Amino acid sequence: MSLAVELRGVSFGYGPGRRVLEDVDLELGEGEFVAVAGPNGGGKTTLMRIVLGLERPSRGTALLYGEPAHRFSGSRALGYLAQRSHAGGDAPATVREVVSAGRLASGRLLGRLRLDDRRLVSEAIGRVGLDAVADTPVRTLSGGMQQRAFIAKALAGQPSLLVLDEPTTGVDAESQESLAELLATLHVDLGVTIVYVSHEFGAVEHHVERLVLVRRTIVFDGSPRDLPGIWHDPGHVHVRE
């Protein structure tokens, strides 16, 4: 399997005595659907920032599609929903405008979408089930629908890797389940590598192939079925075969 992400002996700190990550080894294969979980302050957001080249390790190596992550050439498109995407701002941007902005940014276009770009925007909106509200201001939608809009914004760039950092913050349990099902569908339909980062992983536990638990280092990496029961998210109860 070709690797999307390869970390070897990665450590990181924000200053003396503020070590956040220690000796992290991690491989993410192309086309995987992985949940990265851990407590608040456990280092999972920092880990994703290193994966995406937004931070450089204090020690160790971080590769993104075989290149040093901090010097990634952009040979593959990346989609990143940071913690937490907001729909605020002065202008009441519609779903279509938000997704179009994502297409413009990813395609390095100068101000206007071509016919093909508009098609990709419409396809992305349709994939997340927001056709009926495409011309509705995003900030007037529910939290779950807002997150779908931001997922569509990322999809419009046709990413090879999609990273979602705490995508269900402030979203009710039913909407969390719905988002998890959407991501599972996108994973199958598009073959995109998806990394779902959250301290609440119950919603995706029965969809992902791997669960990686981060508490300064990686304390578990494997099938959710092999996770010790005391670590399971009590907010989501699933029947386990």
N, C-alpha and C positions, 0 to 999 in steps of 0.2 A: 504493500500500500504506500502510495506517495504521501509525504508528510506536508500538511499545511503549516504546522507549528512544531518547532523542536527547541526545547529549553534544556540546557545542561548546566547543572551546578549553579543555578541563578540565585543570587542573593541581592537584596536591595534595602536601603535605609534612607530616611529623609534627613539624616544628620547623625552625629555621634550619639550612640545609645538609643537610637530610634529605628532599630532594625525591624523591617516589616516582613521580609521574606528571607528564608534561609535554606540554601542547598536544594532548590527545586529542580527536579527532573520531570519533564512532561513532553509527551508526543501526542499530537492530534493529527489523525490521518484525514486526508481529503475525503469529504462526503460523510464524515461522522456527525452525529447529533449528541452533544455532550453537555451535561449540567455541571457547573462549577459552583460549589456551595461552601458555606462556612459562616461563622458568626460575624457580626459587624465588627470591623477592625481586624479581621483575621487575615487580610491581605489579598482577597480575591480581586478587588477592583484594581489594585496596584499590579497584580499579576497580569490582568487583561491589558493594562496600559503598556506593560513591557512587551506582551505578545504583539500589540499593534504598533510598536515602535515609538510610542508617545513618551516612554521613560526608558532610560538605559540601565541595565543591571550594574550594580556596584561590583559584582563578580559573576563570572560565568558567561554563557553564550545564549543568545536568543535569536533564532532563525525563523523567518517568515517566508514560506515557499522557497527555502534554501538560501535566502539572502539574509544578511544582518538586518534585524527588524527595524533598527533605527535609521537604516539607509535603504529601506525597501523602495524598489524602483517603481512600484505601482503596476507591475506586470500582471497582477490580478486585482480586480476591484474588491475593495473591502467595505463592508457595511457595519456601522457602529452606532448603536443606540445607547448613548451615555446615560448615566444615572443623574437625574431623571429628566427625560425630555419633557419640556413644557410647551403648552400651546398658547402662552401669553404673548404680549407684545402690543404695539400700538395698532397695527393693522389687523383686522379680523380675517386672517388668511383662511381660505377654504381648504378642504382636503386636497382638491386638485392642485391648488397653488403650492401647498406644502410638498406634495409629491413631485410636482414639476421642478421645484427648487432643488430637490434631491437629484433629479435627472440632470439638471443644468450643472450642478456642482461636480457630479461624477464624470460627466462627459466633457468637462472643461469647455463648455459652449459659451459663446459670447452673446448672451442676452435673449436668444430666441431658440425655441424648440423646432426642430424639423418634423416632418410628418412621421418618420420612424420613432422619434423621441416621444411624440404625443401618443403614439400607439403603445409604447412601453409604459408610459404613465397610466394610461387607461387600463392596461393589463395588470399593472401592480395594484391599482385600486380595486379591480375586480377580484384579484387573488385573495385579498383580505376581507372581501365581503362588504365593501363600502360604496358600491355603485349608487345606491339610493341616496347617499348623503355626500356625493362627490363635490357638490357646490355649496355645502354647508360649512360655516366657520368651524374650524377644529376645536376652538376653545369652548364652543357650546355643546360639544359631545361628551358622553360619559367617559370616565377614565379608561375603560377597556377599549372603547372605540377610538379614543385619542391614540392609544398605543398601537392599534391596528394602522392608523394613519401614518405613524412614524415608521412602522415596519414596511409599509408600502413605499415610503420615501426612500428607505434603504434598498428595497427591491428594485426600484426604478433604475438604480445604478448597476443592476445585474451583477451583484457581488458573488465572488467565489467563497468568501468567508463572511458570515454574519454573526456579530457579537452583540448580545443584548445584556446590559448591566441593570439588574433589578427592574425588569420590565413590568412587574406586577405590583410595585409599590403603590399603595393607595387604591388598589383594585380589589373588588370583592371576590370571594372564593369561586363563585360561578363564572365570573369573567376570567379569572386565572385559568380555570379548566378550559374555557373556550379558547384562550390564547395558546395554551399548550397544544390543543388539538390542531389549531391553525398552523403552528410551527411544525408539528409532525407531518401535516399534509404538504407544507412547503418543502420540507426536507425530502419527501418522497418524490414530489412532482419536479423539483428543480435540481435535486442532487447537491444543493449547497451545503457547505460545512456550517453547522450552527453550534454556537457556544452560548448557553443560557446561564447567566450568572445571577445567583440570588441566595439569600439566607433562607428563603422559603422555596424548597425544591419539590414539595409534594405534588404540585400540579403537573410537573413533567416527569415525575418519577417512573411512571409506567409507559412513557414514550421514548425516553432517551436510551441510548446503547450503553453509555458509561456515566458514572457519577464520580466526580473528583472533589474530595473534601479538602479545603485549605484552612489550616490553622498555623500560619507562619511558614509551615512546610506542608507537603502533601501527606495527609494522614490516612487517606483511603483513595483508591483508584480502581474501579471495577464495576461490575454489574450492580444496579440497585438491589437486585435480589440477594446479593451477598453482604449487603450493609447490615451491621448489627442493629437489632430492633430498637435499641435505646436512642439511636441517632435518627430515626425516621421522623419526618415532619408530622406532628400530631394534628396540624390544621387540615390535613387531607387524608382521608381514610380510603384506601383502595383494597379490594379483594385480591389477595396474592395467591396465584394458582400453585 
